[in-house]
Amino acid sequence: MEKKETNIFKELIPYIIIVIIVVLFRSFIMTPVEVEGQSMYSTLKNGEILILKKYDKNYKRFDVIVFKNEKDKLIKRVIGLPGESVEYKDNKLYINGKYVKEKFLKNDQQTYDFSLEELGYKKIPKNYYFVLGDNRTNSTDSRIIGLINSKQITGKSDFIIFPFTKIGKF
């Protein structure tokens, strides 16, 4: 009887190891995330599935990130970095008073005039980011919810895995 229980346990060990590896991989390295809504249109569309890189904490301007906002996970683009001032004037982005082209935006996408000062800041504080959706007229982003703390960010993505016709970097 004891030998039978030992054999069953030995047979289960590889499966237990696989489960542990999968859980650790998804928790700390990469995991799929689904786009919900239209806020990142036309770069990303509702229902597309991305690979979220949790290990890469080096956020740069125009990276697409996923972060927690209350109960929701939102996907947005990093626009302003810590220590910078951000302003939109006449549909153009100005960082620290200098024009920065947003090549990913389509011609019909409009960003209404906005200044970081509307949120009560002259510059973005340390460990905070200013984020926007690419669909500027239909996005709940930093203009509404405020700056994003780096602790809220779960990772960044630049790779679509579904639909299969779009698989690859975006």
C-alpha positions as a LaTeX table, in Angstrom:
\begin{tabular}{lrrr}
\hline
Residue & $x$ (\AA) & $y$ (\AA) & $z$ (\AA) \\
\hline
Met1 & 0.00 & 0.00 & 0.00 \\
Glu2 & 2.76 & 2.42 & 0.97 \\
Lys3 & 4.68 & 1.62 & $-2.23$ \\
Lys4 & 1.62 & 2.40 & $-4.37$ \\
Glu5 & 1.23 & 5.86 & $-2.76$ \\
Thr6 & 4.93 & 6.57 & $-3.33$ \\
Asn7 & 4.63 & 5.60 & $-7.00$ \\
Ile8 & 1.60 & 7.88 & $-7.51$ \\
Phe9 & 3.49 & 10.76 & $-5.88$ \\
Lys10 & 6.53 & 10.13 & $-8.08$ \\
Glu11 & 4.30 & 10.17 & $-11.17$ \\
Leu12 & 2.77 & 13.50 & $-10.12$ \\
Ile13 & 6.09 & 15.29 & $-9.52$ \\
Pro14 & 6.68 & 16.28 & $-13.19$ \\
Tyr15 & 3.14 & 17.71 & $-13.43$ \\
Ile16 & 3.54 & 19.64 & $-10.21$ \\
Ile17 & 6.83 & 21.08 & $-11.47$ \\
Ile18 & 5.21 & 22.11 & $-14.78$ \\
Val19 & 2.36 & 23.87 & $-12.94$ \\
Ile20 & 4.80 & 25.71 & $-10.70$ \\
Ile21 & 6.90 & 26.82 & $-13.69$ \\
Val22 & 3.81 & 28.06 & $-15.58$ \\
Val23 & 2.55 & 29.98 & $-12.54$ \\
Leu24 & 5.94 & 31.59 & $-11.93$ \\
Phe25 & 6.36 & 32.44 & $-15.64$ \\
Arg26 & 2.95 & 34.11 & $-15.84$ \\
Ser27 & 3.40 & 35.89 & $-12.52$ \\
Phe28 & 6.84 & 37.37 & $-13.09$ \\
Ile29 & 7.89 & 37.15 & $-16.74$ \\
Met30 & 5.12 & 37.22 & $-19.38$ \\
Thr31 & 1.38 & 36.79 & $-19.63$ \\
Pro32 & $-1.30$ & 37.37 & $-22.26$ \\
Val33 & $-3.55$ & 40.41 & $-21.89$ \\
Glu34 & $-6.67$ & 41.24 & $-23.89$ \\
Val35 & $-7.44$ & 44.69 & $-25.29$ \\
Glu36 & $-10.82$ & 45.86 & $-24.01$ \\
Gly37 & $-12.48$ & 48.87 & $-25.59$ \\
Gln38 & $-11.50$ & 51.42 & $-28.20$ \\
Ser39 & $-9.09$ & 53.70 & $-26.29$ \\
Met40 & $-5.99$ & 52.46 & $-28.17$ \\
Tyr41 & $-7.61$ & 52.43 & $-31.62$ \\
Ser42 & $-6.19$ & 52.41 & $-34.32$ \\
Thr43 & $-2.96$ & 50.88 & $-32.93$ \\
Leu44 & $-4.82$ & 48.18 & $-31.00$ \\
Lys45 & $-8.37$ & 46.94 & $-31.45$ \\
Asn46 & $-10.90$ & 45.49 & $-29.04$ \\
Gly47 & $-10.36$ & 41.74 & $-28.55$ \\
Glu48 & $-6.74$ & 41.62 & $-29.66$ \\
Ile49 & $-4.42$ & 39.71 & $-27.36$ \\
Leu50 & $-0.96$ & 41.01 & $-26.47$ \\
Ile51 & 2.03 & 39.54 & $-24.67$ \\
Leu52 & 2.66 & 41.57 & $-21.52$ \\
Lys53 & 6.32 & 41.71 & $-20.46$ \\
Lys54 & 6.29 & 41.98 & $-16.68$ \\
Tyr55 & 10.06 & 41.82 & $-16.25$ \\
Asp56 & 10.85 & 45.00 & $-18.24$ \\
Lys57 & 10.48 & 47.98 & $-15.88$ \\
Asn58 & 12.35 & 50.46 & $-18.10$ \\
Tyr59 & 9.46 & 52.59 & $-19.39$ \\
Lys60 & 10.22 & 54.97 & $-22.24$ \\
Arg61 & 8.19 & 57.54 & $-24.10$ \\
Phe62 & 5.58 & 55.94 & $-26.39$ \\
Asp63 & 5.82 & 52.48 & $-24.75$ \\
Val64 & 2.44 & 50.75 & $-24.46$ \\
Ile65 & 1.86 & 49.74 & $-20.84$ \\
Val66 & $-0.77$ & 47.93 & $-18.78$ \\
Phe67 & $-1.59$ & 49.30 & $-15.36$ \\
Lys68 & $-4.12$ & 48.85 & $-12.60$ \\
Asn69 & $-6.66$ & 51.60 & $-12.01$ \\
Glu70 & $-8.94$ & 50.63 & $-9.15$ \\
Lys71 & $-10.45$ & 47.30 & $-10.32$ \\
Asp72 & $-9.61$ & 47.76 & $-14.01$ \\
Lys73 & $-6.52$ & 46.96 & $-16.06$ \\
Leu74 & $-5.97$ & 49.69 & $-18.62$ \\
Ile75 & $-3.73$ & 49.74 & $-21.69$ \\
Lys76 & $-2.27$ & 53.15 & $-22.57$ \\
Arg77 & 0.79 & 54.79 & $-24.10$ \\
Val78 & 3.47 & 56.53 & $-22.01$ \\
Ile79 & 3.65 & 60.17 & $-23.08$ \\
Gly80 & 5.33 & 61.98 & $-20.20$ \\
Leu81 & 8.21 & 60.74 & $-18.04$ \\
Pro82 & 9.24 & 61.74 & $-14.51$ \\
Gly83 & 10.70 & 65.25 & $-14.39$ \\
Glu84 & 9.02 & 66.44 & $-17.59$ \\
Ser85 & 6.31 & 68.97 & $-18.34$ \\
Val86 & 3.62 & 67.96 & $-20.83$ \\
Glu87 & 1.37 & 70.14 & $-22.95$ \\
Tyr88 & $-0.84$ & 69.70 & $-26.00$ \\
Lys89 & $-1.47$ & 72.80 & $-28.05$ \\
Asp90 & $-3.14$ & 72.86 & $-31.47$ \\
Asn91 & $-3.09$ & 69.02 & $-31.59$ \\
Lys92 & 0.69 & 68.90 & $-31.01$ \\
Leu93 & 2.65 & 67.40 & $-28.12$ \\
Tyr94 & 5.19 & 69.55 & $-26.31$ \\
Ile95 & 7.57 & 68.02 & $-23.77$ \\
Asn96 & 9.47 & 70.62 & $-21.72$ \\
Gly97 & 8.32 & 73.21 & $-24.25$ \\
Lys98 & 9.72 & 71.34 & $-27.30$ \\
Tyr99 & 7.55 & 69.80 & $-30.02$ \\
Val100 & 7.61 & 65.97 & $-30.14$ \\
Lys101 & 6.06 & 64.16 & $-33.12$ \\
Glu102 & 3.70 & 61.26 & $-32.38$ \\
Lys103 & 4.26 & 59.07 & $-35.45$ \\
Phe104 & 1.82 & 56.38 & $-34.33$ \\
Leu105 & $-1.22$ & 58.71 & $-34.52$ \\
Lys106 & $-3.37$ & 58.82 & $-37.65$ \\
Asn107 & $-4.19$ & 62.21 & $-39.19$ \\
Asp108 & $-7.82$ & 62.13 & $-38.01$ \\
Gln109 & $-6.93$ & 61.55 & $-34.35$ \\
Gln110 & $-7.22$ & 64.78 & $-32.38$ \\
Thr111 & $-5.78$ & 65.69 & $-29.00$ \\
Tyr112 & $-7.48$ & 68.69 & $-27.48$ \\
Asp113 & $-5.41$ & 71.36 & $-25.75$ \\
Phe114 & $-4.18$ & 70.16 & $-22.37$ \\
Ser115 & $-1.52$ & 71.13 & $-19.87$ \\
Leu116 & $-0.06$ & 69.13 & $-17.00$ \\
Glu117 & $-0.87$ & 72.15 & $-14.85$ \\
Glu118 & $-4.56$ & 71.21 & $-15.20$ \\
Leu119 & $-3.72$ & 68.26 & $-12.94$ \\
Gly120 & $-1.90$ & 70.54 & $-10.50$ \\
Tyr121 & 1.70 & 69.81 & $-11.57$ \\
Lys122 & 4.40 & 71.79 & $-13.32$ \\
Lys123 & 6.49 & 68.64 & $-13.83$ \\
Ile124 & 5.76 & 64.94 & $-13.46$ \\
Pro125 & 6.99 & 63.74 & $-10.05$ \\
Lys126 & 9.50 & 60.93 & $-9.59$ \\
Asn127 & 8.03 & 57.44 & $-10.21$ \\
Tyr128 & 4.99 & 58.84 & $-12.05$ \\
Tyr129 & 3.99 & 58.80 & $-15.73$ \\
Phe130 & 1.55 & 60.68 & $-17.93$ \\
Val131 & $-0.31$ & 58.20 & $-20.17$ \\
Leu132 & $-2.83$ & 58.56 & $-22.99$ \\
Gly133 & $-4.81$ & 56.24 & $-25.21$ \\
Asp134 & $-4.18$ & 56.57 & $-28.95$ \\
Asn135 & $-7.90$ & 57.26 & $-29.50$ \\
Arg136 & $-7.68$ & 60.60 & $-27.72$ \\
Thr137 & $-11.38$ & 61.48 & $-27.97$ \\
Asn138 & $-12.44$ & 58.14 & $-26.44$ \\
Ser139 & $-9.90$ & 57.32 & $-23.73$ \\
Thr140 & $-9.95$ & 57.31 & $-19.95$ \\
Asp141 & $-6.34$ & 58.31 & $-19.33$ \\
Ser142 & $-4.13$ & 60.67 & $-17.30$ \\
Arg143 & $-6.20$ & 63.66 & $-18.36$ \\
Ile144 & $-9.07$ & 62.13 & $-16.37$ \\
Ile145 & $-7.57$ & 59.74 & $-13.80$ \\
Gly146 & $-4.33$ & 61.63 & $-13.17$ \\
Leu147 & $-0.72$ & 60.53 & $-13.27$ \\
Ile148 & 0.15 & 56.83 & $-13.01$ \\
Asn149 & 2.46 & 55.63 & $-10.26$ \\
Ser150 & 5.08 & 53.11 & $-11.38$ \\
Lys151 & 3.72 & 50.74 & $-8.70$ \\
Gln152 & 0.45 & 50.54 & $-10.67$ \\
Ile153 & 2.20 & 49.37 & $-13.85$ \\
Thr154 & 2.12 & 45.60 & $-14.41$ \\
Gly155 & 4.23 & 45.63 & $-17.58$ \\
Lys156 & 4.61 & 46.77 & $-21.17$ \\
Ser157 & 3.83 & 45.26 & $-24.53$ \\
Asp158 & 4.82 & 45.60 & $-28.16$ \\
Phe159 & 3.68 & 42.20 & $-29.48$ \\
Ile160 & 0.27 & 40.96 & $-30.67$ \\
Ile161 & $-0.41$ & 37.20 & $-30.57$ \\
Phe162 & $-4.08$ & 37.26 & $-31.65$ \\
Pro163 & $-5.62$ & 37.53 & $-34.18$ \\
Phe164 & $-3.06$ & 35.35 & $-35.93$ \\
Thr165 & $-3.22$ & 37.56 & $-39.05$ \\
Lys166 & $-1.67$ & 40.39 & $-37.00$ \\
Ile167 & 0.86 & 38.37 & $-35.01$ \\
Gly168 & 4.06 & 40.34 & $-34.41$ \\
Lys169 & 5.31 & 43.70 & $-33.18$ \\
Phe170 & 3.02 & 46.72 & $-33.39$ \\
\hline
\end{tabular}
